[in-house]
Amino acid sequence: QVQLVESGGGLVQAGGSLRLSCAASGSTFSINVMGWYRQAPGKQRELVARITSGGTTTYADSVKGRFTISRDSAKNTVYLQMNTLKPEDTAVYYCNAFGISDFWGRGTQVTVSS
């Protein structure tokens, strides 16, 4: 089992920045990919960004150039630096770890005011 704990969400004005963190514990050796997903009210959960154990990153088109995902393997932590935030980035952001199984954090709310 893998446990994921997110932190760093909050309320920010449009154009501002936030940094999300996700700390993994448990059977972290089994994790190949870590990522961030988000779900806005009334919408499906969508991929924001993910990073493999080798450092390959993938981003949703809507966040390219604004968000950066990074991973500290020694700390089993993945980060999401979010810059130039827009009201449409408002959502609950979930950390995901994928390896033998799929694991999810409880989510952290990000609200961007216009």
C-alpha positions in Angstrom: 0.0 0.0 0.0 1.0 3.6 -0.7 -0.3 6.6 1.3 -0.3 10.0 -0.3 -0.7 13.3 1.6 -1.2 16.5 -0.3 -0.6 20.0 1.0 -0.2 23.5 -0.4 -3.7 24.3 -1.7 -5.5 27.5 -0.9 -7.0 30.7 -2.2 -5.1 32.9 -4.6 -5.8 35.8 -7.0 -5.6 35.3 -10.7 -2.0 35.7 -11.8 -0.7 34.3 -8.5 1.2 31.2 -7.7 0.9 28.1 -5.5 3.0 25.1 -4.9 1.5 21.8 -4.1 3.3 19.0 -2.4 2.5 15.3 -2.2 4.4 13.1 0.2 4.3 9.3 -0.4 4.8 6.7 2.3 4.5 2.9 2.5 5.5 0.7 -0.4 7.0 3.6 -2.4 9.4 1.2 -4.2 6.5 0.1 -6.3 5.7 3.6 -7.7 6.6 4.2 -11.3 4.7 7.4 -12.1 3.4 10.2 -9.8 1.1 12.9 -11.0 -1.5 15.5 -10.3 -5.1 15.4 -11.4 -7.8 17.9 -10.8 -11.6 17.9 -10.7 -13.7 21.0 -10.9 -17.4 21.0 -9.9 -19.5 19.2 -12.4 -16.5 18.1 -14.5 -14.6 14.9 -14.8 -11.2 14.4 -13.2 -8.5 15.3 -15.6 -4.7 14.9 -15.8 -2.7 18.0 -15.0 0.8 16.7 -15.0 2.7 13.5 -14.3 6.4 12.5 -14.0 8.0 9.0 -14.3 10.7 7.6 -12.1 13.1 8.5 -15.0 12.0 12.1 -15.0 9.9 12.2 -18.1 7.1 14.7 -17.7 3.7 15.1 -19.3 1.4 18.1 -19.1 -2.1 19.0 -20.0 -2.2 21.5 -22.8 -4.1 23.9 -20.6 -1.2 24.2 -18.1 1.8 24.0 -20.4 4.2 26.8 -19.7 2.5 27.7 -16.4 2.8 24.6 -14.2 5.9 22.5 -13.5 6.0 19.1 -11.9 9.1 17.8 -10.1 10.0 14.9 -8.0 12.3 14.4 -5.0 12.9 10.7 -5.0 14.9 10.8 -1.8 11.9 12.3 0.0 9.3 10.4 -2.0 7.7 13.7 -2.7 6.2 15.2 -5.9 5.6 18.9 -6.3 3.5 21.0 -8.6 4.5 24.6 -9.0 1.6 26.5 -10.4 2.3 30.0 -11.8 0.0 32.5 -13.6 -3.0 30.9 -12.1 -6.4 31.4 -13.8 -9.9 31.1 -12.4 -10.4 28.1 -14.6 -7.6 26.3 -12.6 -10.0 26.2 -9.6 -10.5 22.6 -8.6 -9.7 19.9 -6.1 -6.2 18.7 -6.9 -5.4 15.0 -6.3 -2.1 13.3 -6.1 -1.7 10.0 -7.9 0.9 7.3 -7.6 0.9 4.4 -10.1 2.9 1.3 -10.0 1.6 -2.2 -9.2 -1.7 -0.4 -8.2 -3.2 3.0 -8.5 -3.2 5.2 -5.4 -4.9 8.5 -4.7 -4.6 11.2 -2.1 -7.6 12.9 -0.5 -7.2 16.1 -2.5 -6.4 19.7 -1.8 -8.6 22.6 -2.8 -7.2 25.3 -5.1 -9.3 28.4 -5.6 -8.3 31.2 -8.0 -10.3 34.4 -7.7 -10.7 36.8 -10.6 
